Amino acid sequence: MKKNPIRILIADDHKIVRMGLAALLSTETDLRLVGEAEDGLQVIRQAIELSPDVIIMDLMMPKKDGVEATREILSAVPGAKILILTSYGTSNAVGQALEAGASGALIKTADDAQIVTAIRKLLAGETYVSPEIKRSISDRPVIPTLSPRQTEVLKQLTLGHTNKEIANLLGIRTDGVEDHIKIIFEKLGATNRAEAVAIALRKHLLKI
């Protein structure tokens, strides 16, 4: 019994990349291109409409980046398999995309055989991450996770507010603010407010 071809959606804002991938897919009898998207919003919409087996996704796209698109697609289509294909092998965004649920990641210099192998492995329920990206992820410093309340307290620290001012703004006790700040210092490895703020900004923990 003949198997159905693997249905693939390509998302990349560079037409030449999409053309190259389309040409590659056309050479494999078990792979079929079902759609192309040039930005993050398009790929989310097409993923929902087309329900492809595998989505080949660039990270750096207009309107919505690949990390956010990955999150939204997997929220709407939980069974989707997403293969990140990026020039940014050392970017934190690669690790973020995998943490968001992408099943694999390759750099754009990967050869045709590696891309085809990755697609087939993803459909089989496996993960496929290139050695270059594995190294970059293992070398990536761990980004601390703050609770929503700790993040809000930290944001107020960046604005120069005192503990009492923060307590009034957030509607909590002053000693509660002090407890939050102590935990923030421990998570960030900081010894004072200025150092905590500097670390948070360097690690992009705040959007200000």
FENQUIJO-V614903 format. One record per backbone hydrogen bond with DSSP energy under -1.0 kcal/mol. NH is the residue of the N-H (numbers start at 0). CO is the residue of the C=O. If there is no record, write none. Layout:
NH_CO, NH_CO
//
This chain:
5_29, 7_31, 8_53, 9_34, 10_55, 11_36, 17_13, 18_14, 19_15, 20_16, 21_17, 22_18, 23_19, 24_20, 25_21, 26_23, 27_24, 30_27, 31_5, 33_7, 34_7, 36_9, 39_61, 42_38, 43_39, 44_40, 45_41, 46_42, 47_43, 48_44, 49_45, 50_46, 52_6, 53_6, 54_80, 55_8, 56_82, 57_10, 60_58, 63_61, 65_58, 68_64, 69_65, 70_66, 71_67, 72_68, 73_69, 74_70, 75_71, 76_72, 79_76, 80_52, 82_54, 83_103, 84_56, 85_105, 88_86, 90_87, 93_90, 95_91, 96_92, 97_93, 98_94, 99_95, 101_96, 102_81, 103_81, 104_127, 105_83, 107_85, 109_106, 114_110, 115_111, 116_112, 117_113, 118_114, 119_115, 120_116, 121_117, 122_118, 123_119, 124_121, 125_120, 127_102, 129_104, 133_129, 134_130, 135_131, 136_132, 137_133, 138_134, 150_146, 151_147, 152_148, 153_149, 154_150, 155_151, 156_152, 157_153, 159_156, 160_155, 165_161, 166_162, 167_163, 168_164, 169_165, 170_166, 171_166, 176_172, 177_173, 178_174, 179_175, 180_176, 181_177, 182_178, 183_179, 184_180, 185_181, 186_182, 187_183, 188_184, 189_184, 195_191, 196_192, 197_193, 198_194, 199_195, 200_196, 201_197, 202_198, 204_199
//
